[in-house]
C-alpha cells in the first residue's frame, strides 16, 4: 500500500482559520488535508451549471480518510473577472484604492469613486461610475476633518479583517469607509452627544444614490431623522434623549 504523503505544496495547504478549528475539533490532521477547488466562478455546460465551482464555497479533501470538507461564505469571494476578492485599502499616490472586489473603488481626499466591473441587475452597466463626497454640518456650520486624507484604521466590526477601513477624524465624530467582499459602507460614528443639530449632505454624480438614510445607536434604537433629498438631519434634542446609547452611527 502506497504511503500517504503530507501536503507540502503551500498553494493547496489549509490556511483557512475556520477549517483549521473544525479539523482540530474532529481530530483530523490538517497536514493531510488538501485544497481541491478554491472559490471560483461557476461554469456551465449546455446551459446548465457544472458542479464543483462557486464564488461562495471552496472544497478540501483529507488524503487519508478521503473525507471532504467545504468552507461556505455568505459573501462572494471572487469577482466577475474571476479574481479573488481582497478586502483591503492600498495607497496609490495621493489616493487609496481597493483590492480586487465586485467593484472598483478609490478615494482621494474625502471623495469616493465607485465603478462597476460588470452589468448590474439594477441597470448599471460595466464601466459606469458614481462619485460622492459628504459634507458634515453642526448647527449649519461645516465641520472639516483634521486631515483631508484618510488614515487606514482597524476594523472594529470584525477583527479578522485588516487594512479595510478608511477613517477621517472630524472632532465631534469619525467618518469610516469600510469595505468587505462584495460590499462597502460609508458612515459617521458619534461617541458622544455633538451638542447641536447635525446635518450630512452628500454631493454625488452618477447612477447610484449615495445619500445617508438613517441613524441608530449601539442598541439598534433608530434616531428620528429628517431626510430631504441628499440631506439627512438629526436635531439637537434627538441626540440627548435618555434612551440613546453611544456610539451612534449615521449611515
N, C-alpha and C positions, 0 to 999 in steps of 0.2 A: 504493500500500500504506500503510495507516494506521500512524502512528508508535506504537511500543510505549512506553508511559509507565512510569516507575519507580513503585514502590509508595510512596505518601505518607501513606496512612491508618495512623496508629500502631496501630490495632486489628488490622490484618492484616499488619503488618511482621514480619519474622523477628527474634525476640529470644532464641530458644532457643539456648543456647551449644553444645549438641551438634550441632544442624543447621548453625549458622554455621561450625563447624570442618569439617564434611563438605562444605559448599558451597565453602569455600576450597580444600579438598583436590581437589575436582572442577573447580575454576576456574569456578564459577558465581557470577555477580554477585548477591549477596543482595538488592541494591536492586530486583531484578526478580522476586523470589520472594514470593508472597502466601499467606496462610493461607486455606485453603478451608474446613476444618472443624476446630474445636477439640475437645478432649476433651468427650464428651457421653454421656448415657445412650443405649443403643441403642433404636431404635424397632422396632415390629412392625407387620406388615400381614397380615391374615388368619391371625394366629397365628405368622407366620414373621418372623425378624429382617430388618430392612431394612439393606442395606449402607450404609456411609459414616459411621456414628456408633459410637464406642466409648469407654468410660471409660479405656481403655488406649492410645489412639492419637489423634494429630492429623495432619492432612494439609495439604500445601502444593503449590503449582504454580509453576513458572518461567514467567513470562509470555512469554518469548522462545522458549524451546525447547519449551514445553508439557510438559516433563518434570515428573513428580510425585515428591514425597518424603513419607515418613511417619516420624514420631517415635513410637517404641513405648516404653511404660513398663511395668515389671514390677509397678507399683503402680496402683491405681485412682485416677484424678486428679479424678473428680467423685463426689459422693455421691448418695444416694437422692433428694435434693431438687434434683438437677442443678446443685449449686453446685460451683465449682472448689475443690478441696481446698487449703487454705493451712496448711502445717505450721509453725505459729508460736504461741508463747505471747503472750498480751496481758494486761497489767494491767487489772483491773476492780475498783476499790475495794480491799478487803483480799484479793482473790482473784486468781488467774491463770486465764484461760480460753483454750482452744484455738480457733484459727480454724476455718472450715468444714472438716469431715472426715467420715469414715464413722461417726463417733460424736460425742457431745458429751463434753467432758472439762474439769473445773475442779479447782482446788486451792486450799484455804485452810489456812494453817499447814502441817502435814505430812499432812493428809488429802486424799485424792483422791475425786472423784465421777465415775463413768462412767455415761453414759446412752445407750441405743440410740435411733437415729433411724428404724430400720426393723426389721421382724421378722428374726430370725437363724436360720440352719439348726439351731443347737443348741437352739432352743426359746425364747430370749429374745424378748420382744415389744417393739415400738416403745414408747418411753417407760419401759421398765423400767430400774432403776438398781442400781448396786453402789457401795458406799463402802468404802474401805480406808485403813489407816494402819499402817505398820510401826514396830515398836519394836526398837531395837538394844541388845544387851547384851554386855558384856565381862566374862567371869567372873561372870556373873549380876548385874552392876551395870549399870543402864540408862545408856546414853550418850545425851546430848541434843545437837542441833546448836547451833552458836554463835548462830544466829539461826533462830527458828522459821519465819520466812518465807523462802522460797527466793529465790535470785538467778537471773536468766537468764544462761546460760553458753554458751560456744562449743561447737559440736558437734565432738567430736574424732574421730568416725567418718566424717563426710562434710562437708568444708568448703563444699560447695555450699549447705548449709542455714545458716540464721541464726535466732536467737531461738527455737529449737525444743527447747532443753534447760533444765530447771529443776534447780538444784543446791543441796544442803544440805551444809555442812561440819561433820562430826562429830569432827574432830581426827584420829582414827585412820583415817578413811575419808571418802569423799564419796558421798552418795546423789544419783543422777541420775534424772530422769524425762524421757525422750526421746520425742518424737513425730514421726512422718513420715506420709505419706499412707496412710491405712488401717490404721495400726498404731502402738502405743506400747510402751515398755519401761521398767520401774521396776527399778533395780539399784543395788548398792553397789560402789564401786571402792576397793580397798585398794592403796596404792602401796608399802607395806612391811608387814613382819610386825607384827600388832597385839599380839603377845606375850601371848596369852591365848586362851581359848575364846570364840568369837563365836557368838551366837545372834541370829537375826532372827525375831521373832514378829509376825504380821500379824493385826490385828483388822479383820474385814471383815463386811459385811452386804449381802445381795443375791443375785443369781442366778449370779455368777461366783466361782470360786476365785482369789483374788489372791495366794496364797502363793508364796514363793520356793522353787525346786525344785532348784537346783544351783549350784556354784561352779567356776570354771575360770580358769586363768591365761592369759597372752597367747599361750602356745604350745599352747593348747587341751588342756592337761592338766587332767582333772577332779579336783578335790579330793574326798576321802571326806567325805560329809555324813550326818548323822543327821536324818531327816525324821520329824516326829511331828505329824500334822495340819497346823496352821497355823504350825508352828515348824521352822526349819532350824538345825542346829548344826554348826559346824566346830571340831574340837578344837585346842588349842594346838599339839600336836605336828604336826598336818597342815600348818599354815602354815609351819613351819620346815623342812620336808623339803628336801633339797638340790636336787631337781628342780623345785621350784616357782619360777617366774619371774614377777616382778611387772611390771605390775599384775595383781591378781586381782579378778574380778568375781563377785559373788553375785547371782544372778537368780532 
